Amino acid sequence: MKKWYAVIGDPIAQSMSPEMHDAWFRENGINASYIPVHVKVDQLKEAVESLKKLGCSGWNVTVPHKTAIIPFIDKLDETARRMNAVNTVKVLEDGTLYGMNTDGQGFVRSLQEVYDCGETIGNVLVIGAGGAASGISFALEDAGFGPITFTNRTFEKAHRLSSGFSRSSALSFKDAESLLDKFGLIVQTTSVGMNFAQSGIPLDPSGISDGTIVTDIIYNPLETDFLRIARIAGGRTLNGIGMFVHQGALAFELWTGITPDTKKMIQSISTKLGGN
């Protein structure tokens, strides 16, 4: 019997997840398909119930439902519980809805795939204080990175987020800009620069030290203004395609038990979006 999977969100038409997962199903000879489902905020509970009743084997969750879906999930893994956010749901054999979050681990995998991230990384600066910042920071801490400093347009949010980590602190944007040369890894998690619609930069990265690893979880455009300025300043940059692919690969592994070809997929998406 053919299985099917989905991604739910609002909006959802722009998602590249269906193309990615369907390609992996074909490559691995799996009789399954993956579809996008547009779910508005007031339809979430009904949508979850319907997906289960209609036999969906699992689904991904994107904005704005990652936290809102939690009351409708039967069991959370430790990562989803700590992050208070779910991006992957697996329907167990007994019908239990098991919620997970692969975002943070996906980011760490993408980072380690490209750069040698040993103890020389040192201090980490995370820009933003939302769900992405939280998930990535938990994964970085678990992987041995840190200490982690948070900065956000609203300082109070950065300070609040920092309280959940063992080695962390918070800075205002102004103070963070003046101390950029102290960080070995900078992670930009805000939506500024996404899809060419939000021009500008969250803060000016031109003060980084030569060789600093500077990442942006945005992948469309492939190089945001933030990454471009950091590259010109001598930074080693990384966009969000790897994180997107690796978080999806982790979900694919959890659903099927198979590890898909991530390098091929990263190259495919980069080419489609205008890269080499």
C-alpha positions in Angstrom: 0.0 0.0 0.0 1.3 3.4 -1.0 2.2 5.7 2.0 1.9 9.4 1.9 3.4 12.3 3.8 2.8 16.0 3.9 4.0 19.4 5.0 1.5 21.9 6.6 1.8 25.6 6.9 0.4 29.0 6.0 1.6 29.9 3.3 2.8 26.7 1.8 3.0 27.1 -2.0 6.6 28.2 -1.8 7.8 25.0 0.1 10.5 23.0 -1.7 9.9 20.0 0.7 7.6 18.1 -1.6 10.1 18.2 -4.5 12.9 17.1 -2.1 11.1 14.2 -0.4 9.5 12.9 -3.6 13.0 12.8 -5.1 14.3 10.8 -2.2 11.4 8.4 -2.4 12.2 7.8 -6.1 15.9 7.4 -5.4 15.4 4.9 -2.7 12.6 2.9 -4.4 10.0 3.8 -1.8 6.3 3.7 -2.8 5.3 6.9 -1.2 4.4 10.5 -2.0 4.6 13.9 -0.2 2.2 16.8 -0.6 1.8 20.4 0.6 -1.3 21.1 2.6 -2.4 24.7 3.2 -3.6 24.9 6.8 -4.8 28.2 8.3 -4.3 28.9 12.0 -8.0 28.3 12.9 -7.9 25.0 11.0 -5.0 23.4 12.7 -6.8 21.0 15.1 -9.1 19.9 12.4 -6.2 19.4 10.0 -4.2 17.2 12.4 -7.3 15.0 13.1 -7.9 14.7 9.3 -4.3 13.8 8.5 -4.4 11.0 11.0 -7.9 9.8 9.9 -6.8 9.8 6.2 -3.8 7.6 6.9 -1.0 10.1 6.6 2.2 8.4 7.9 3.9 11.6 9.0 4.2 15.3 8.2 6.4 18.3 8.5 5.3 21.5 10.2 6.3 24.9 9.1 5.3 28.5 10.1 3.2 29.5 11.8 2.2 26.1 13.4 5.4 24.8 15.0 4.4 25.7 18.5 0.6 25.8 18.1 0.5 22.2 17.1 1.9 20.9 20.4 -1.4 20.5 22.2 -2.6 18.2 19.4 0.5 15.9 19.6 0.5 12.9 21.9 4.2 12.6 22.7 7.2 14.9 22.3 10.8 14.0 22.0 13.3 15.9 24.3 14.4 18.3 21.6 10.9 19.4 20.7 10.0 19.8 24.4 13.1 22.0 25.1 12.4 24.1 22.0 8.7 24.2 22.5 8.3 23.6 18.8 7.6 20.7 16.5 8.7 20.5 12.8 8.2 16.8 12.2 5.4 14.4 13.2 5.5 10.6 12.9 2.4 8.5 13.2 3.4 5.4 15.2 1.8 2.0 14.6 -0.6 2.4 17.4 -1.8 5.8 16.1 0.2 7.9 18.5 1.4 11.2 17.1 5.0 11.6 18.0 6.4 15.1 17.6 10.1 16.0 17.0 12.2 18.9 15.9 15.0 18.4 13.5 15.8 22.1 12.8 18.7 22.5 15.2 20.4 19.2 14.4 20.0 19.9 10.7 21.8 23.2 11.1 24.7 21.6 13.0 25.0 18.8 10.4 25.1 21.4 7.6 27.8 23.4 9.4 30.0 20.4 10.1 29.6 19.2 6.6 31.2 22.3 5.2 33.6 23.6 7.9 36.0 22.1 10.4 34.3 23.1 13.6 36.6 22.1 16.3 37.5 23.8 19.6 38.9 26.8 17.6 35.4 28.1 16.9 35.2 29.7 20.4 32.5 32.2 21.1 29.2 31.9 19.2 26.9 34.8 18.4 23.3 34.0 17.5 21.3 36.9 15.9 17.6 36.6 16.7 15.5 35.2 19.6 12.7 33.2 18.0 12.1 29.5 17.5 15.0 29.1 15.0 17.5 30.7 17.3 16.3 28.6 20.2 16.5 25.3 18.3 19.8 26.0 16.7 21.3 27.1 20.0 20.2 24.0 21.8 21.8 21.8 19.1 25.0 23.9 19.1 25.2 23.5 22.9 24.6 19.8 22.7 27.3 19.5 20.1 29.8 21.3 22.4 29.8 24.7 20.9 29.9 27.8 23.0 29.7 29.9 25.0 26.7 31.4 23.1 25.8 35.1 23.1 22.3 36.2 21.9 21.5 39.5 20.3 18.1 40.7 19.1 16.4 43.9 18.1 14.5 43.6 21.4 17.1 43.1 24.0 14.7 41.6 26.5 13.9 38.7 24.2 17.6 37.9 23.8 18.1 38.1 27.6 15.1 35.8 28.2 16.4 33.2 25.7 19.9 33.3 27.1 18.6 32.3 30.6 17.8 28.8 29.2 21.5 28.0 28.4 24.3 27.0 30.7 27.0 29.3 29.2 25.3 32.3 27.6 24.7 36.0 27.7 22.9 38.7 25.8 23.9 41.9 24.0 22.1 44.7 22.3 22.6 45.0 18.5 24.8 48.0 19.1 27.1 46.2 21.5 27.2 43.1 19.4 28.3 45.1 16.4 31.2 46.5 18.4 32.3 43.1 19.5 32.0 41.0 16.3 35.7 40.3 16.2 35.4 38.3 19.4 33.2 35.6 17.8 34.3 32.6 15.8 30.8 31.6 14.6 27.9 34.0 13.8 24.5 32.6 13.1 21.8 34.8 11.6 18.3 33.4 12.3 16.0 36.3 11.6 13.8 36.7 8.4 15.6 39.9 7.3 16.6 39.4 3.7 14.3 36.5 2.9 12.9 36.0 -0.6 14.3 39.4 -1.6 11.2 40.9 0.1 12.9 42.1 3.2 16.0 44.0 2.2 18.7 45.1 4.6 20.6 43.5 7.3 19.9 42.8 11.0 23.3 44.2 11.9 26.4 45.2 10.1 28.8 42.2 9.9 31.8 44.1 8.5 33.6 44.2 11.8 34.2 40.4 11.9 37.6 38.9 12.2 39.1 37.3 9.0 38.1 33.7 8.8 35.0 34.0 11.0 32.3 31.5 10.0 29.1 33.5 9.2 25.9 31.7 8.5 22.4 32.7 7.5 19.5 30.2 7.7 17.9 32.0 4.7 18.5 30.2 1.4 16.5 32.4 -1.0 18.4 34.4 -2.1 21.4 32.2 -2.0 23.5 35.1 -0.7 21.7 37.6 1.5 23.1 41.1 1.9 24.3 40.0 5.4 26.4 37.1 3.9 27.7 39.3 1.1 29.0 41.9 3.4 30.5 39.2 5.7 32.2 37.5 2.7 33.8 40.8 1.6 35.0 41.3 5.1 36.8 38.0 5.1 34.2 35.7 6.5 33.7 32.1 5.6 30.0 32.1 4.7 27.2 29.5 4.6 23.6 29.9 3.5 20.5 28.0 4.7 20.2 25.3 2.0 22.2 22.8 4.0 20.1 23.3 7.1 16.9 22.9 5.1 18.1 19.7 3.4 19.6 18.2 6.6 16.5 18.9 8.7 14.5 17.2 6.0 16.9 14.3 5.8 16.5 13.7 9.5 12.7 13.6 9.1 13.1 11.2 6.2 15.3 9.0 8.3 12.8 8.9 11.1 10.0 8.0 8.8 11.7 5.4 6.6 14.9 4.3 8.4 16.9 5.4 5.3 19.5 8.1 5.1 19.1 10.0 1.8 21.7 11.7 -0.3 22.0 15.2 1.1 25.0 16.4 -0.9 23.2 15.7 -4.2 20.1 17.5 -3.0 22.0 20.5 -1.8 23.6 20.8 -5.2 20.2 20.4 -6.9 18.5 23.1 -4.9 21.5 25.4 -5.2 21.4 25.0 -9.0 17.6 25.6 -9.1 17.9 28.8 -7.1 20.7 30.1 -9.3 23.9 28.8 -7.9 26.6 26.9 -9.7 
